[in-house]
Structure formats: structure tokens, C-alpha cells
């Protein structure tokens, strides 16, 4: 199984970054407004609607407020043929009131790993920019 790890430092307090990550039904507003058009939660499933209308179903596996960790699994259909997908975000304290955001994604087949790495690498930087922008807009 391919394991992909990306991380970034966010110029925002860890509790604020965690609040955005943990709000699973608001990913389209709080994390990836240019990548996700809408999100809704049905039980333990989050359904993301992409700008082109494609829907992706994700099982929310765990939301751990103590560890500031969210785990989820893409269930389908999505744009990639995945035999397995499991990912987790975790927010850590960083110096100066900043946060370290880590995103680990495990996927099969191995052949999709480069495409997944490209997506999460861009995605985490998009999230960083949105999170920092939210801090800058505060009064």
C-alpha cells in the first residue's frame, strides 16, 4: 500500500485549524472552497460535490477532539479507481501560535500514488491559504 504524507505550517492557532478540519460538513466553505462546491453529511458519510457535479462519498471514520485528528475513507465513486483509501488529518501545535497540519493518505493500487500525492500536495496548500485568510479577516 502506498502511504503519502504531506504537511504544512499554518499561521493560525491550532484550535482554529482543528475547528475547521473537524467541521466535516463545511469543507466547501472552511477548507477547499475552490475545489469542493458543496458538502453534506448523512450519518457517518460525507458527500462532496465537486464543481463539475461529480460526487465523492467519504466514510468519516473518527473525529478525535483530544488528538485533533480526523480519519476518513473515500468510498467512491470519485475520479480515480481506488481499491483502498484511508486518510487522516492531524493538527499539532507549532511555535509562535501557529499550527502544523499533517495529512497522511494510504491508497491502493500503488499506481495511483503519484496522482494522489499531486492532489494532496496542492490541496494542503490550498487549505493553508484559506485558513490563513480566515485569520486575517477576523476583526
Secondary structure as the mmCIF struct_conf table of DSSP 4:
data_model
#
loop_
_struct_conf.conf_type_id
_struct_conf.id
_struct_conf.beg_label_comp_id
_struct_conf.beg_label_asym_id
_struct_conf.beg_label_seq_id
_struct_conf.end_label_comp_id
_struct_conf.end_label_asym_id
_struct_conf.end_label_seq_id
STRN STRN1 UNK A 2 UNK A 10
BEND BEND1 UNK A 11 UNK A 12
HELX_RH_AL_P HELX_RH_AL_P1 UNK A 14 UNK A 22
HELX_RH_3T_P HELX_RH_3T_P1 UNK A 24 UNK A 26
HELX_RH_AL_P HELX_RH_AL_P2 UNK A 27 UNK A 30
TURN_TY1_P TURN_TY1_P1 UNK A 31 UNK A 31
TURN_TY1_P TURN_TY1_P2 UNK A 33 UNK A 35
STRN STRN2 UNK A 36 UNK A 42
TURN_TY1_P TURN_TY1_P3 UNK A 43 UNK A 44
STRN STRN3 UNK A 45 UNK A 50
TURN_TY1_P TURN_TY1_P4 UNK A 51 UNK A 52
BEND BEND2 UNK A 53 UNK A 53
STRN STRN4 UNK A 55 UNK A 64
TURN_TY1_P TURN_TY1_P5 UNK A 65 UNK A 68
STRN STRN5 UNK A 69 UNK A 77
BEND BEND3 UNK A 78 UNK A 80
BEND BEND4 UNK A 83 UNK A 83
STRN STRN6 UNK A 84 UNK A 94
HELX_RH_3T_P HELX_RH_3T_P2 UNK A 95 UNK A 97
STRN STRN7 UNK A 98 UNK A 108
BEND BEND5 UNK A 109 UNK A 109
HELX_RH_3T_P HELX_RH_3T_P3 UNK A 110 UNK A 112
HELX_RH_AL_P HELX_RH_AL_P3 UNK A 113 UNK A 137
#
